[in-house]
Amino acid sequence: MARHTWLIRPERPVPYGEANDAMHALAERRLSGEVPDSLILLEHPPVFTAGRRSKPEHLVWSEDEARAHGAEVHHIDRGGSFTFHGPGQLVGYPILHLGAAPDAARYLRTLELAVIDAADEIGVSLHRRDDVQTGVFSGDDKVCAIGVRLMRTRVTLHGFAVNCDTDLSWYRGIVACGLADNGVTSLSELAGRRVTVPEMRPILERHLARAFDLAYEPAPPEVAHAFASVSVAS
């Protein structure tokens, strides 16, 4: 049976801090059984986020330098190290209950496969790598960063970020995902044409629905408003 899932798609970029708070509140409600699963798909204004495995040297720019460039810096509770979010990047936060016997590794592999299949639909071949914990790559260049947390080992938080037509110069400010010997790229660079977030969003929605057996419906207005009310003009 398909999983009843609220789909939340703010029309404008959402500041990271406010979206993070709303995501955690929704995950708490999912853990209590008050609400069904959710999938949040959005963009953020420029922001660097540091996961639990981050090291100070992974932030190349100081926090003051990052702010001078127009980016926020947030230290958060997901796994992984530093990554960047910004315009032109499709960010997904699945809030899914993994059941009584959660399998975090299987969840990560399923996320990766959904991104790989979505990229294949536009003619871009991607892969995962066994020598890194998670993520989706073209050669040694990362296209999609993945970092998650399981709330009470049951409900997923955080998620993935796919570079569509992202300004990759932002990555000069960090050692992306702590992988000093690897680069970053985007679907646009690999496809040889502009691949936008609006183009990829419905494709990835469909592949995530197939991968996790999700049946989407719009979130109630009060839930969607928690994200839309803090969005900013792009």
Buried (B, 14 or more C-beta within 10 A) or exposed (E): EEBEBBBBBBEBBBBBBBBBEBBBEBBBBBBEEEBBBBBBBBBBBBBBBBBEBBEEEBBBBEBEEBEEBEBBBEEBEBBBBBBBBBBBBBBBBBBBBBEEEBEBEEBBBBBBBBBBBBBEEBEBEBEBBEEEBBBBBBEEBBBBBBBBBBBEEBBBBBBBBBBBBBBBEBBEBBBBBBBEEBBBBBBBBBBEEEBEBEBBBEBBBBBBBEBBEBEBEEBEEEBBBBBBEBBEEE
